Amino acid sequence: MRIFIFILSVMSAVGLSGQTLEDYLNIALENNPGIMAGKMEYKAALQKVPQARAMPEPTLNLSVFPRPMMLPMGNQLGSISVMQMFPWIGSLKARSTQANRVAEVKNSSIRVAENELIWKVKNAWYPLFELEAKIRIQNDLLRVLEAGKELATDRFQYGQAPMVDAIRADIMIDEVKTEIALLEQKRKPLLVAFNRLLNRKDDTPVPISGGLPEPEGVARRDSLLDHNPVLTVFNNRIQASAAEEKARTFMRKPVIGAGIQYMPLVKRSSRDLFPNTGMDMVMPMASMTIPIWSKKYDAAVEESRLEQIALADRKLEMENDLATMYEMTWYDLEKNAQTYALLNTQTVKTQQAIDLLLSSYSNAGKDFEEILRMQRQLFRYQMEKVSAQTQYQLTCAKLDYLTGR
């Protein structure tokens, strides 16, 4: 049993460490309550389709006379009638098409919610990588400063450097320890925000291993208007409004009814001049609505037409906004890539300067303060590189959000 439990724990650990961003995105999409609600709304909208194409319910009328009505053929006890209304040819199909279009609007809204959720998960995922990378960099800086303090202390003991060098290193060590503590405190709110997006408990572990990918050369430019889900929703809403307009045109058409009435008769016992057979009567019936209030129907059709125009204008406004955001995001992507390349160059040159200063300090015991400053500058460049990497990935995520990738 102990071996079995150990194997399960190892498998669980491997499973946690092996989760990628794609895995977390799938978990978020499966567990998000908003998306699940959207899917239920879509299924509910589909149920309106059979309702829209169904015929009106037939009408059954039943009447009974407390005292039989005297008719020439006999005494009428009451009547039973059945009436079925028949909408104009094509109206049921038009209403069914309208219901389908409305359901498609619900379905495309799910894609909008999924696209936004993916963007939110990425915006919560990459800062976790950034945080862990910065903590590692600060710990590396702390070890360098502690080694520098030890070196300065040794040279002071041999009378080759002033004691102030060790004090300067000690001051910087305290600063770095405080920065590490603050970064550690930032981990919890980031993990809570990430787990909430996945609809999980706040304390669910999120293993972070490896580092951020290197910014690549900017080469792709996707077509903004092809796959953006918000624009797809506008297209579907316009189609739904057009289907509604077509369905409303049938309001001007009459609705025809057909039915039959049955009247049971009984033979009277008294004699009179009229025939008194007591034979039951059957009477076919027909009816038709007369849509004479044309202004009401014209207004309904015009309402749908004006709504289509408004939706087209709203779509054009959204296209303009998306195009502006797309260009600004593309600029940010190029800026982050160039910033990262510059920081790489500055890191290499700063390291060369530190090597030269360390060689000089070992020989003459001078410029220790400059060494500390350059080392701090080197690690600042490394921190900025991590931030540039994070911003690059977040900008890529925004481009994916705008293009619906």
Protein Blocks (a to p, Z undefined) as FASTA:
>chain_A
ZZmmmmmmmmmmmmmmmpcfklmmmmmmmmmmklmmmmmmmmmmmmmmmmmmpccddddd
ddddfbacddfkbccfbdcddddddddehklmmmmmmmmmmmmmmmmmmmmmmmmmmmmm
mmmmmmmmmmmmmmmmmmmmmmmmmmmmmmmmmmmmnopacfklmmmmmmmmmmmmmmmm
mmmmmmmmmmmmmmmmnopafklccddehjdddddddfbdcdfklmgmklmmmmmmmmmm
mmmmmmmmmmmpccdddddddddddddfbdcfbdcehpacddddddddddfblmlmmmmm
mmmmmmmmmmmmmmmmmmmmmmmmmmmmmmmmmmmmmmmmmmmmmmmmmmmmmmmmmmmm
mmnopaklmmmmmmmmmmmmmmmmmmmmmmmmmmmmmmmmmnoZZ
